[in-house]
């Protein structure tokens, strides 16, 4: 398991959606944990390999996509997590809806 701290932010729309709903916060926390453990979620094989290669080279960006359960009344069907620049030790990891991109 990677123990490097990550700096996580979320778009305003994700923050508004999560609100004070514990089940939504739990879902987002699980997604961040999966991303940090290199479980890229619901990506095709090609994008999964790109992420693995970026981690191995410590260069590039990471994208994860996780299906939001319908009972959480999602804004989009998936939430994305993007880590911008693996070469930067202070890189930001962002939670966003695909429509925020």
Helices and strands as residue ranges (DSSP letters): E 7-10, H 12-18, H 22-36, H 45-57, E 62-67, G 70-72, E 78-83, E 92-97, G 98-100
